[in-house]
């Protein structure tokens, strides 16, 4: 599956390994990811695409407007982790 904006991903490596994020933009081989809590829209994390595992869930772009909405969308994913 290709990585696209709105896709829910899991970090494979780094300090945030195992946590779920949403891709808000792409730049070549990097994705900018947020979770609404530690990585907010104001300061997204730049992560190499090879360090991300794509899920089958894409969040609609209207749910990516605020940190509160992003956190709510990811709540079920992080509860299972």
C-alpha positions in Angstrom: 0.0 0.0 0.0 1.3 3.4 -0.9 1.6 6.1 1.8 -0.8 9.0 1.2 -2.1 12.0 3.2 -4.6 10.9 5.9 -3.2 7.4 6.2 -2.7 6.0 9.7 0.8 4.6 10.1 2.8 2.9 12.9 6.4 3.9 13.6 8.8 0.9 13.1 11.8 2.6 14.7 13.0 5.5 16.8 11.8 7.0 20.0 8.2 6.7 18.9 8.4 3.0 17.9 5.1 1.2 18.0 2.9 4.3 18.2 0.3 5.4 15.7 0.3 8.6 13.7 -1.5 10.2 10.8 0.4 11.4 7.7 -0.4 15.0 7.0 2.0 15.6 4.1 4.7 13.9 2.0 8.1 15.3 0.8 10.0 12.8 -1.4 11.1 9.9 0.8 9.8 11.6 4.0 6.4 11.8 5.6 5.3 14.4 8.1 3.3 12.7 10.8 1.2 13.9 13.8 -0.7 12.3 16.6 -2.4 15.3 18.1 -0.7 14.9 21.5 3.1 14.8 21.5 3.4 15.5 17.8 1.0 18.3 17.1 0.0 20.0 13.9 2.1 23.0 14.7 5.3 20.8 14.8 4.9 17.6 12.9 7.6 14.8 13.0 9.6 14.3 9.7 10.0 10.5 9.3 11.6 8.4 6.6 9.0 6.3 4.8 11.0 3.1 5.3 10.5 3.6 9.1 6.7 3.6 8.8 4.3 0.7 8.6 1.1 1.6 6.7 -2.3 0.4 8.0 -5.4 0.0 5.9 -7.1 3.0 7.5 -7.3 6.4 5.8 -8.8 9.3 7.8 -10.9 11.9 5.9 -9.1 15.2 5.5 -11.9 17.1 7.4 -10.9 15.2 10.5 -7.3 16.4 10.2 -8.0 20.1 11.0 -7.3 20.2 14.7 -5.2 18.3 17.2 -8.3 17.3 19.1 -9.9 15.6 16.1 -6.6 13.8 15.2 -6.3 12.5 18.8 -9.8 11.3 18.8 -9.3 9.4 15.5 -6.2 7.7 16.8 -7.7 6.8 20.2 -8.7 3.2 19.2 -5.4 2.5 17.5 -3.3 3.5 20.5 -5.6 1.7 23.0 -4.9 -1.6 21.2 -1.1 -1.0 21.1 
